């Protein structure tokens, strides 16, 4: 069992005590090492359990750095700061998603503590 005090030491809100302990019990995570791995991964993915939806509000320069095969300077300028449009492009035809015009990229963007992405997830 994890306590509110332990979570606060990790920079995690105590509101997560019950959901985390429920998850530990449900998945048989009873060893401190297993719980630490779980907390570490989920904390990383969700900015210490604060962000539950993927941020896709990228500048043109960042789009070109992250996805150089998908974004030329011209294309990046057309997509910059448009999260829905960006998600539909970068996640098109992958992970069970349809093409860019299907809307699957944004509909199945990373969400939840582990930021699962894609229709098949």
FIZA-190137 format. One record per residue (C-alpha): x negated, y negated, z; residue number from 1; residue in one letter. Coordinates in nm, 4 decimals. Layout:
! residues N
<<X,Y,Z>,NUM,a>
...
//
This chain:
! residues 121
<<0.0000,0.0000,0.0000>,1,x>
<<-0.1157,-0.3490,-0.0781>,2,x>
<<-0.0262,-0.6439,0.1414>,3,x>
<<0.0655,-1.0044,0.0685>,4,x>
<<-0.2547,-1.1155,0.2428>,5,x>
<<-0.4655,-0.8938,0.0159>,6,x>
<<-0.2935,-1.0303,-0.2931>,7,x>
<<-0.3486,-1.3876,-0.1796>,8,x>
<<-0.7209,-1.3142,-0.1397>,9,x>
<<-0.7169,-1.2090,-0.5057>,10,x>
<<-0.5353,-1.5238,-0.6155>,11,x>
<<-0.2123,-1.3328,-0.6815>,12,x>
<<0.1244,-1.4539,-0.5518>,13,x>
<<0.2689,-1.2449,-0.2670>,14,x>
<<0.5922,-1.2106,-0.4664>,15,x>
<<0.4203,-0.9190,-0.6435>,16,x>
<<0.3834,-0.7044,-0.3273>,17,x>
<<0.6966,-0.4950,-0.3759>,18,x>
<<0.6699,-0.4518,-0.7551>,19,x>
<<0.3048,-0.3502,-0.7269>,20,x>
<<0.3622,-0.1059,-0.4428>,21,x>
<<0.6562,0.0408,-0.6357>,22,x>
<<0.4303,0.0862,-0.9405>,23,x>
<<0.1568,0.2467,-0.7300>,24,x>
<<0.4093,0.4944,-0.5906>,25,x>
<<0.5795,0.5617,-0.9229>,26,x>
<<0.2546,0.6402,-1.1020>,27,x>
<<0.0788,0.8149,-0.8135>,28,x>
<<-0.1894,0.5497,-0.7705>,29,x>
<<-0.2752,0.6227,-0.4094>,30,x>
<<-0.6529,0.5829,-0.4168>,31,x>
<<-0.7960,0.2344,-0.3567>,32,x>
<<-1.0152,0.2719,-0.6664>,33,x>
<<-0.7123,0.3440,-0.8875>,34,x>
<<-0.5191,0.0521,-0.7419>,35,x>
<<-0.8202,-0.1769,-0.7924>,36,x>
<<-0.8459,-0.0756,-1.1600>,37,x>
<<-0.4743,-0.1324,-1.2073>,38,x>
<<-0.4879,-0.4733,-1.0399>,39,x>
<<-0.8003,-0.5753,-1.2282>,40,x>
<<-0.6604,-0.4908,-1.5714>,41,x>
<<-0.3179,-0.6411,-1.5110>,42,x>
<<-0.4652,-0.9493,-1.3454>,43,x>
<<-0.6940,-1.0067,-1.6431>,44,x>
<<-0.4135,-0.9635,-1.8968>,45,x>
<<-0.1722,-1.1947,-1.7121>,46,x>
<<-0.4013,-1.4644,-1.5672>,47,x>
<<-0.3636,-1.3396,-1.2100>,48,x>
<<0.0009,-1.2384,-1.2624>,49,x>
<<0.1011,-1.5873,-1.3789>,50,x>
<<0.1448,-1.5524,-1.7567>,51,x>
<<0.4002,-1.3068,-1.8895>,52,x>
<<0.4027,-1.4043,-2.2574>,53,x>
<<0.1168,-1.4307,-2.5049>,54,x>
<<0.0074,-1.7856,-2.5819>,55,x>
<<-0.0135,-1.8266,-2.9564>,56,x>
<<-0.0451,-2.2055,-2.9741>,57,x>
<<-0.3774,-2.2177,-3.1576>,58,x>
<<-0.5627,-2.4994,-3.3318>,59,x>
<<-0.6691,-2.4456,-3.6933>,60,x>
<<-1.0333,-2.4084,-3.5888>,61,x>
<<-0.9454,-2.1379,-3.3378>,62,x>
<<-0.7364,-1.9459,-3.5911>,63,x>
<<-1.0355,-1.9324,-3.8262>,64,x>
<<-1.2663,-1.8166,-3.5453>,65,x>
<<-1.0335,-1.5437,-3.4184>,66,x>
<<-0.9091,-1.4178,-3.7563>,67,x>
<<-1.1595,-1.5249,-4.0229>,68,x>
<<-1.0186,-1.2777,-4.2781>,69,x>
<<-0.6656,-1.4133,-4.2397>,70,x>
<<-0.7228,-1.7889,-4.2169>,71,x>
<<-0.9040,-2.0163,-4.4589>,72,x>
<<-0.9204,-2.3847,-4.3620>,73,x>
<<-0.6186,-2.4576,-4.5822>,74,x>
<<-0.4055,-2.1743,-4.4452>,75,x>
<<-0.5101,-2.2435,-4.0855>,76,x>
<<-0.3966,-2.6062,-4.1210>,77,x>
<<-0.0519,-2.4821,-4.2293>,78,x>
<<-0.0195,-2.2533,-3.9259>,79,x>
<<-0.1858,-2.4548,-3.6474>,80,x>
<<0.0228,-2.5085,-3.3325>,81,x>
<<0.3126,-2.2990,-3.4637>,82,x>
<<0.3200,-1.9916,-3.2374>,83,x>
<<0.6050,-1.8131,-3.4151>,84,x>
<<0.4479,-1.8548,-3.7573>,85,x>
<<0.1048,-1.7517,-3.6250>,86,x>
<<0.2400,-1.4363,-3.4578>,87,x>
<<0.4276,-1.3327,-3.7697>,88,x>
<<0.1091,-1.3643,-3.9759>,89,x>
<<-0.1461,-1.2051,-3.7434>,90,x>
<<0.0736,-0.9126,-3.6427>,91,x>
<<0.2276,-0.8435,-3.9862>,92,x>
<<0.2154,-0.4853,-4.1149>,93,x>
<<0.0456,-0.3610,-3.7970>,94,x>
<<0.1548,-0.1721,-3.4872>,95,x>
<<0.4884,-0.0793,-3.6455>,96,x>
<<0.5714,-0.4368,-3.7415>,97,x>
<<0.7156,-0.5366,-4.0767>,98,x>
<<0.5704,-0.7979,-4.3069>,99,x>
<<0.5203,-1.1612,-4.2142>,100,x>
<<0.8747,-1.2579,-4.3136>,101,x>
<<1.0363,-0.9863,-4.0987>,102,x>
<<0.9804,-1.1883,-3.7804>,103,x>
<<0.8459,-0.8788,-3.6043>,104,x>
<<0.5148,-1.0451,-3.5161>,105,x>
<<0.6804,-1.2999,-3.2918>,106,x>
<<0.9570,-1.0683,-3.1731>,107,x>
<<0.6991,-0.8114,-3.0592>,108,x>
<<0.4216,-1.0492,-2.9433>,109,x>
<<0.2365,-0.9655,-2.6247>,110,x>
<<0.4570,-0.9878,-2.3174>,111,x>
<<0.4714,-0.8494,-1.9695>,112,x>
<<0.1818,-0.8015,-1.7335>,113,x>
<<-0.0163,-0.5897,-1.9758>,114,x>
<<0.0734,-0.8020,-2.2800>,115,x>
<<0.1819,-0.5108,-2.4970>,116,x>
<<0.1964,-0.6128,-2.8601>,117,x>
<<0.3677,-0.4556,-3.1587>,118,x>
<<0.6973,-0.2848,-3.2332>,119,x>
<<0.5596,0.0650,-3.1666>,120,x>
<<0.4579,-0.0382,-2.8150>,121,x>
//
